[in-house]
Amino acid sequence: MTHDKKTIGIVGARGHTGMELIRLIAAHPALQLAFVSSRELDGQRVSEHSDAYAGELRYESLDPAAVAAKRADVVILALPNGKAAPYVEAIDQAAPDTLIVDLSADYRFDQAWYYGLPELTRGNWRGERHISNPGCYATAMELSIAPLKDLLAAPPVCFGVSGYSGAGTTPSDKNDPDKLRDNLMPYALTGHMHEKEASFRLGIPVEFMPHVAPHFRGLTVTSNLYLTRALKREDVLQRFHAAYDGENLVSVTDEAPWVSRVAHQHYAEIGGFAVSADGKRVVIVATLDNLLKGAATQAMQNINRAIGVDEYTAIPA
């Protein structure tokens, strides 16, 4: 019933992830979209931009104080890196019980915030009202490495390729279809934010080399892992099945997954599991939709758990 619904607002709703969040919230039985904040779309109807949303709600340009004054039960910050703090401060002051989910990298290194990669950190949640949503690439890397973390002989080396939706909506070379056509664009080849994030969260150094491709959505990460002792392929598979077979949103496959198959899907796919002749090197491929399991779907998993409904509520199977 409507009066039982929790109110939820999105700040930075113009971006690709904001659109996916609106779609997920529109189908959610326990959430009511209370506001959507976007400078560029101020005054326009949400329904004109999202075919999933049917109400009268309009975008508003809201500063931190105005967001806090809305007193929504849940606020999602879908802002560029470095922009979240004033909103967090204002909300904490005006309505400290608000559940804040930050999609940027701003709090992923902050131990006071719960880091919400449910398949790996579900057991760490202690009722925190501040949730930091993991990066898309970091999610793929951490899921790929975690089941073998205790056997690593060297830092994992991860080669990543994402669609240009990962570069956001602000125009740049990395989301310019003309420059990307027939091209693969390497960038941030050392020290990428998600390299730091995966290293910090796994507690081991991870090396990561990202690239942007001409497709729109979906990413793939190929991880090369050297092991301290030889494993058979079936041992490797067994570890991944043990880790993820109970998970709705991680699928372990025998073959290496293709990025084209994961667009618009809400789960990550992990496969390949190529083992070298001496059994001490494993290559693993993970794919996910960077806007969904890499962002909006994962946020929804975290919100569902925090508001006390089933984790997979309103996430299409």
N, C-alpha and C positions, 0 to 999 in steps of 0.2 A: 504493500500500500504506500501511496506517495508520501504520507507524513512520516513514514519510517525511514525514508531515504536520507543518506548523508549528502550534504552539499559539497560540491567540488569545483574548484576554479583552476584555470590554466593561465599562467603568465608566459608570454612568448608563443602564442597559439598560432601564429602565421606559418611557422616552419613545418617541414614535412612531418616531423614527429608529432607536433601539435594536432595536425589533421588526423593522424592515426589515433591519438588519444581521444579526440572528439568522437570518432567512430566507435571505439571501445566503450566509452562512457554512455553513449546514446543507447547501447544495447544492454546496459547494466541494470539489473533489477534493484540494486541497493544504493545507486548513486544518481544524483540529480545535478546536472551541469548548472552552476550558479553564475559564473562569469567567465569570460574569455578575454584576456587582455592582449591587445596588439596595437602598437602605434600606427602601423601602416594601414590597418583595416578598420580603424576607429569609426564607429557609426554604421558599418555595414552589417547586414544580417549574416549570422553564422550559417544559416541554411542555404545562402547563396554560394557558399564556398565548400560546404560539406553535404553530400547527398545522403549522408547517414543521419543528419540532424534535422528535425522537423519543427522545432519550436520557434518562438519569436525573438529569442535572445540575439543581441547585437554585440559585436566586438566593442570593447572600450579601451581607451588608452589610460592605464592606471599606474600611478606611481606607487612606491612601496607603502605609503600611509593609506592610500585608497584601497590597495589590495588587502591590507590588514583590517581595514574598516569593514570589509565585506563579511568578515568572521565566518568564512567557509570552514567546514569540518576538515577538508583536505585541500591543500594547495600544491599544484605541480609547477615547479619552476623549469621551463623549457627554454632557457636563455643561453646565449653564448657564454663561454668560460669567462670568469671574472666579474659576472654581473649579479650573482645571487645574493651576496652578503646584505645589501640594504633591505632586501625583501625579507630575508630571514630575521634580521634585527627587528624590523617593524612588526612582523607577525608575532615574534616571541614576546614582544612588549605588550601588544594589544590583546593577543589571544594565544597564550602559551600552550593550550591544549591542542592547537591545530596540528594535524599531521602534515609535515612538509616533505615532499619528495623532490629532490634536486636531480635533474638529468645532466647537469654539466659536470665538469671534473672538479669543481670547487671544493667539495667536501670528501672526495674519495680517499684522501690521505689523513682525514681527521678522525681520530679514534673515538671521539665523542658521538660521531654519527654511525648509525648502523649501515653497513655496506651490503646492499641487497642483491646478491646473486644467489637466489634461493637454493639452487641445486647444490651449492657449496657452503652457503652461510646460514641456511635456514635455522640451524641450531643455535646460532649466536644472537638471535634477536631477543632483546630483553624488554620489549615494549617501548623502545625509543620512538619519539614523535618526529625524529629527524632521520630521514632515510636518504642515503646517497645511492643513486642508480648507477650501475657499472657502465663503462664504455662498451661500445659494440664490439670492437676488435678485442678488447680486454676480456670480454665474456667468452669469445671463441678461443682465445689463447688459454685462459684459465681452465675452461672445461676440457681442453685438449691435453693439458699437462698434469692436472691434479691427480688423476689415477696412477701416474707413474712417478710422482714427485719424489718419493722416498728412494728411488733407484737412479736418480740422475747423476751422471759422471761429469757433466759440463753444462753450462747455460743452454737452455733450449734456444734454437734459432728458428724464428717464425717469419715466413714470407707471406705478406697479406695483399689482397687485391679487393677493393670495394667499388661499388657503383658510385656515381657522382652525387647521389642524394646525401651521402655521408659528408659532403663538403658544404652542406647547408644551402640556404636560399640567397645569401648575399653573394653577388656575382664575383667570380674569381676564375683563374685559369682552370682550377680543379673542378668546376662545375659548368664549364663552357663546352657544350656539345660539339662545337666546331673544332676546338683545339683538341678534344678527346677522340674525335673520329679516327678510327684505325690506329689508335694510339694506346699506350700504357704510360702513365705519368708517375714516376717515382717521387717521393717527397719525405721529409723528416726521417731520413734513413738511420739516424741514431737519435736517441733521446725523445722519441715520440711520446706524447702524454700517456698513451695506452701501454707503451713499453714500461714506463715508470710505474704505472698502475698495476700491471700484471706482476711485475717484479716485487712491488710492495706487498701485494695481497697474497702471493704465493710464498713470499719469504725467501725467494731465490732470484738471482739475476736472470732476466729473460731478454733476448735480443730480437728486435722486431724491425722489419723493413716494409713499410706500407707503399701501396701504389693505387692510383685511381684509374678505372677502366671506363669505356664508353657506355656501359649499361647503367641503368638508373638505380636499381636497388639490389641489395644482397651483397654479402662479402664472403670471401673464402680465405682461410688461413692454413698454410701447410707448415707443420712444425716438425723439425728434425731433432730427435732426442737421442743422446748417447747415454747408455746405461752402464752401471757399475758391474752388472753381471748379465750373462746371456739369458734371454727369454725366448721361448718358442712363441710363434704367432698366437697359438691358442691361449697361452698365458696372458698375453697382452689383451686379447679380446675378452677374456674372462674378467680381467680387472675393470674394463670399461662397462661390460654388462653388469657387473656387481655394483658399480657406481651409479649407473643411469637407468637400469631397466625399470625401476619404480617411478621414473620421472616422465610425466606427460609431455614435457617440452624439450626433451633431449632424446634423439633417436640414434642408436648405435647401428651402423650398417657395415656390411662386409666390404663392399666396394667403396672407393673414394667418392664422396658426394659431389654433385655439380651445383654450381651457384644458381643456374637457371631454374632448378627445381625448388629452390627455397624462397623465391620471391613470393610475397604475400602469405607465406606460411608463418606460423607463430612459434615453431620449434627450431632448435639447432640440430643439425645432422653431423655426426662424427663418424668417419670411416677411413678406409684405406688400409691402415695398420700394416704397412710394408715393413718387413723385418729383414735386416741384412743377413748374409750367410753366416756370420759369426754370432748372430743373435744379440749383438750389443748396440745396434742402431735401429730405431723405429721411426718411421715417417707417418704422420697422422694428418688427415685433412678434416677441417671443420668448416661448415657453411652455416650462415644464418642470415635472416633479413635484418639489416642494420636498423631499420625503422621499427621493427616489431620486437623479436627476442632481444635485439640489440638496444632497444629503447622503450617503446610504448608498452609492449606486452609484458616486459620485465617490470616496468613501473606498476602495471595492473596486478601482477602477482604480488608485489610488495604491498600495494594498497589493500588488496583483498585480505591478506593475512593481518594487516594492521587494524582493519575495521571488523575483523572477526567473522568473515564469510569464507567459504571454500576458496582456496588459492587460485583455482582455475575458473572462477565465476566470470562469465561473459567473455572468456577467451575461446574463440572457435577452435574446435578440435582439429 
